[in-house]
Amino acid sequence: MEIVPNFSLKKHNTFGIEAKAKQFVAVHSVEDLKTILQENKSQKKFILGGGSNMLLTKDIDALVIHIDLKGKKIIEENNDFVWVKSQAGESWHEFVLWTIDQNFGGLENMSLIPGNVGTTPVQNIGAYGTEIKDTFVSCEAMTIESQEMKTFTKEECHFGYRESVFKNEVKNQYIITSVVFKLTKTNHKINTSYGDISSELAKNYITNPTLKDVSNAVIAIRQSKLPDPKELGNSGSFFKNPILLKSDFKKIHQQFPEMKYFDISETEVKVPAGWLIEQAGFKGKRFGDAGIHKNQALVLVNYGNATGQEILNVSKDIQETIFKTFGIHIEAEVNVI
């Protein structure tokens, strides 16, 4: 394991931001990770996965530890279900495609989400009516301080909308090394009710969709709306969809009757942040090399040489305008560093 000084992180963040790590090391096993943590106890550390959910606004004055643990296997199965364990450094999308190839159901709606498996529980990632918590069983994590391993059950993860214990109570204390999912082998729960999935399937004359059909539909929708980070730097959805109390939303809706929303409980509604940003006139706008994607207002992009600070400034401008216009605060989903 070589610790490299003054290392460029441009290829290690999907925004393609040029920032330097004071020191950088990639770890390929749990033993490597333990050794690096033990030998660099006094060092400031920064844990890096797939770099898909962060905006670098400055150089990182720390030892950057890139979690590159690979491998996936079936650890248990019965007639109806299979328990699959994936190491943290596996590409999320490739892992999803692998489960579909095995005819294991549960992750197909989350196809083409960028990033690695190890960071999915942190954010409780989700798309098209599905979230990690729906199939998550447990994850193994190493304590940064003592290098002890701990297994977090689903209950212990305190999953919420783009939330988990790893973003709150135990933030910066653990490194996730592997994740276990419980997937279906039979009687797959095909979910086509959310977003454009059903219309995409109808377009292809598919009336009885398979897991692969749903995955292909999700991929086609995402590709039509979202830029490929390899071609245009971005981090997927930059903002969370705001959740409002129905009592508060009622007043806003009276003023803006065309505002879209989804009931999520008896007392709360979710408003699409993309709709708010588009109505505020930001969709497709460009500020130097930082901008808002022309097909999806939720996605902020780097047209080439934008700095993280420039993209952050655009995001703050959007937040302020949305609050002034609608009285709604939208939160960043991306971690700003």
KAJO-V347295 format. One record per residue. RES is the residue in three letters. SS is DSSP state (h for helix, s for strand, l for the rest). PSI is psi as a letter, one per 20 degrees, with the letter a starting at -180 (* if undefined). D_CENTER is the distance of its C-alpha to the mean C-alpha in Angstrom with 2 decimals. Layout:
res->{RES;RES}
ss->{SS;SS}
psi->{PSI;PSI}
d_center->{D_CENTER;D_CENTER}
//
This chain:
res->{MET;GLU;ILE;VAL;PRO;ASN;PHE;SER;LEU;LYS;LYS;HIS;ASN;THR;PHE;GLY;ILE;GLU;ALA;LYS;ALA;LYS;GLN;PHE;VAL;ALA;VAL;HIS;SER;VAL;GLU;ASP;LEU;LYS;THR;ILE;LEU;GLN;GLU;ASN;LYS;SER;GLN;LYS;LYS;PHE;ILE;LEU;GLY;GLY;GLY;SER;ASN;MET;LEU;LEU;THR;LYS;ASP;ILE;ASP;ALA;LEU;VAL;ILE;HIS;ILE;ASP;LEU;LYS;GLY;LYS;LYS;ILE;ILE;GLU;GLU;ASN;ASN;ASP;PHE;VAL;TRP;VAL;LYS;SER;GLN;ALA;GLY;GLU;SER;TRP;HIS;GLU;PHE;VAL;LEU;TRP;THR;ILE;ASP;GLN;ASN;PHE;GLY;GLY;LEU;GLU;ASN;MET;SER;LEU;ILE;PRO;GLY;ASN;VAL;GLY;THR;THR;PRO;VAL;GLN;ASN;ILE;GLY;ALA;TYR;GLY;THR;GLU;ILE;LYS;ASP;THR;PHE;VAL;SER;CYS;GLU;ALA;MET;THR;ILE;GLU;SER;GLN;GLU;MET;LYS;THR;PHE;THR;LYS;GLU;GLU;CYS;HIS;PHE;GLY;TYR;ARG;GLU;SER;VAL;PHE;LYS;ASN;GLU;VAL;LYS;ASN;GLN;TYR;ILE;ILE;THR;SER;VAL;VAL;PHE;LYS;LEU;THR;LYS;THR;ASN;HIS;LYS;ILE;ASN;THR;SER;TYR;GLY;ASP;ILE;SER;SER;GLU;LEU;ALA;LYS;ASN;TYR;ILE;THR;ASN;PRO;THR;LEU;LYS;ASP;VAL;SER;ASN;ALA;VAL;ILE;ALA;ILE;ARG;GLN;SER;LYS;LEU;PRO;ASP;PRO;LYS;GLU;LEU;GLY;ASN;SER;GLY;SER;PHE;PHE;LYS;ASN;PRO;ILE;LEU;LEU;LYS;SER;ASP;PHE;LYS;LYS;ILE;HIS;GLN;GLN;PHE;PRO;GLU;MET;LYS;TYR;PHE;ASP;ILE;SER;GLU;THR;GLU;VAL;LYS;VAL;PRO;ALA;GLY;TRP;LEU;ILE;GLU;GLN;ALA;GLY;PHE;LYS;GLY;LYS;ARG;PHE;GLY;ASP;ALA;GLY;ILE;HIS;LYS;ASN;GLN;ALA;LEU;VAL;LEU;VAL;ASN;TYR;GLY;ASN;ALA;THR;GLY;GLN;GLU;ILE;LEU;ASN;VAL;SER;LYS;ASP;ILE;GLN;GLU;THR;ILE;PHE;LYS;THR;PHE;GLY;ILE;HIS;ILE;GLU;ALA;GLU;VAL;ASN;VAL;ILE}
ss->{l;l;l;s;s;s;s;s;l;h;h;h;l;l;l;l;l;l;l;s;s;s;s;s;s;s;s;l;l;h;h;h;h;h;h;h;h;h;h;l;l;l;l;l;s;s;s;s;l;l;l;l;l;s;s;l;l;l;l;s;s;s;s;s;s;s;s;l;l;l;l;s;s;s;s;s;s;l;l;l;s;s;s;s;s;s;s;l;l;l;s;h;h;h;h;h;h;h;h;h;h;l;l;l;s;l;l;h;h;h;l;l;l;l;l;s;h;h;h;h;h;h;h;l;l;s;s;l;l;s;s;h;h;h;l;s;s;s;s;s;s;s;s;l;l;l;l;l;s;s;s;s;s;l;h;h;h;l;l;s;l;l;s;l;h;h;h;l;l;l;l;l;l;s;s;s;s;s;s;s;s;s;s;s;l;l;l;l;l;l;l;l;l;l;l;l;h;h;h;h;h;h;h;l;l;l;l;l;l;l;h;h;h;h;h;h;h;h;h;h;h;h;h;h;h;l;l;l;l;l;l;l;s;s;l;l;l;l;s;l;l;l;s;s;s;h;h;h;h;h;h;h;h;h;h;l;l;l;l;l;l;s;s;l;l;l;l;s;s;s;l;l;h;h;h;h;h;h;h;l;l;l;l;l;l;s;s;l;l;s;s;s;l;l;l;l;l;l;l;s;s;s;l;l;l;l;l;h;h;h;h;h;h;h;h;h;h;h;h;h;h;h;h;h;h;h;l;l;l;l;l;s;l;l;s;s;l}
psi->{o;p;o;p;q;l;p;p;j;g;j;j;p;i;i;k;p;o;q;q;p;g;q;p;p;p;p;j;r;h;g;g;g;g;g;g;g;g;i;l;g;i;q;p;q;p;p;p;d;i;k;i;l;q;o;o;i;r;q;o;m;r;o;o;o;o;o;l;p;q;q;q;q;p;i;q;q;a;h;h;q;q;o;p;p;p;q;h;j;q;p;g;g;h;g;g;h;g;h;g;h;i;k;p;q;h;i;h;i;k;q;j;p;r;a;r;h;h;i;h;h;g;i;m;q;r;q;l;j;q;r;g;i;h;i;p;g;r;q;q;q;p;p;h;g;i;j;q;q;q;p;p;r;g;h;i;i;l;p;a;o;k;q;r;h;i;i;e;h;k;p;j;h;q;o;p;h;r;q;p;q;o;q;q;h;r;l;p;n;p;o;j;i;q;c;j;g;h;h;g;g;h;h;j;k;o;h;m;q;r;g;h;g;g;g;h;g;g;g;g;g;g;h;h;h;p;q;p;h;h;h;o;p;r;k;b;p;h;q;q;p;q;p;q;q;h;h;g;h;g;g;g;h;h;h;m;i;i;p;q;r;p;p;i;a;h;i;q;q;p;p;o;h;h;g;g;g;g;h;i;j;i;p;i;q;p;n;c;j;q;a;p;q;h;i;o;i;i;o;q;q;o;j;f;k;q;r;h;h;g;h;g;g;g;h;h;g;g;g;g;g;g;g;h;g;i;k;p;p;p;q;p;h;q;p;p;*}
d_center->{28.27;28.86;27.71;27.63;28.54;27.40;24.57;22.73;18.91;18.86;17.78;15.21;12.87;11.62;13.44;16.50;17.89;21.03;21.03;22.96;22.48;25.76;25.42;23.01;23.08;21.19;21.68;22.12;23.33;23.27;26.82;25.85;23.25;25.96;28.49;26.48;25.76;29.43;30.89;28.94;29.23;30.32;27.79;24.88;21.70;18.18;15.71;13.64;11.31;10.00;9.95;7.02;5.87;9.56;12.75;15.87;18.86;21.32;22.38;21.30;24.53;23.62;23.41;19.99;19.34;17.14;16.20;17.40;18.46;19.03;20.38;19.93;22.70;24.03;25.29;26.92;27.77;30.25;31.38;28.49;25.44;23.99;22.12;20.02;19.03;16.66;16.77;13.81;14.28;14.13;12.04;9.71;11.31;14.68;14.47;13.88;16.82;18.85;18.63;19.74;22.54;23.74;23.72;21.41;19.77;16.78;13.65;15.01;13.37;9.89;11.51;10.52;6.71;6.87;6.79;8.92;9.80;10.68;7.55;6.23;9.01;8.59;6.02;7.55;4.85;7.40;9.41;13.18;14.41;12.64;10.40;10.14;13.15;15.25;15.77;14.97;18.31;17.90;16.61;18.89;18.51;21.00;22.40;22.43;25.83;27.75;25.87;26.37;24.13;22.91;21.51;19.31;19.98;17.87;20.18;19.85;16.07;16.80;13.78;13.53;11.55;8.24;10.79;12.38;15.40;13.55;12.71;16.26;19.31;18.62;16.43;17.37;19.68;18.07;16.44;14.89;16.90;16.43;15.10;17.39;16.76;19.64;19.92;22.82;25.63;27.69;27.51;23.95;22.52;21.80;19.82;20.66;21.26;18.15;17.90;19.88;19.72;23.35;24.73;23.12;24.74;27.97;28.09;28.36;30.85;28.76;29.95;29.14;25.65;24.63;21.19;21.38;22.45;19.47;17.08;19.23;19.22;15.43;15.45;18.41;16.97;13.76;16.13;18.55;16.29;13.69;15.07;14.66;13.46;16.55;18.73;17.35;15.13;12.00;8.37;7.74;8.28;9.77;11.09;10.85;13.55;16.44;18.17;21.92;24.98;27.09;30.04;28.40;26.90;30.37;31.89;29.20;29.49;33.24;32.89;30.25;31.12;29.07;25.75;23.37;22.02;21.11;22.80;20.53;23.42;27.08;26.46;23.12;21.71;18.41;18.99;16.90;16.04;16.41;19.93;20.85;19.89;21.79;24.75;24.92;25.55;22.66;21.40;22.41;23.85;24.08;25.06;26.23;23.44;20.69;20.04;18.38;17.86;20.87;19.26;16.31;16.92;13.36;12.68;14.43;15.85;17.97;21.11;22.34;23.40;21.67;21.24;18.28;20.82;21.67;18.16;17.98;21.42;20.42;17.60;20.29;22.77;20.60;20.10;23.86;24.93;22.98;24.50;27.93;27.84;26.43;26.50;22.80;20.44;16.88;14.44;11.94;8.26;8.15;10.23;13.62;15.77}
//
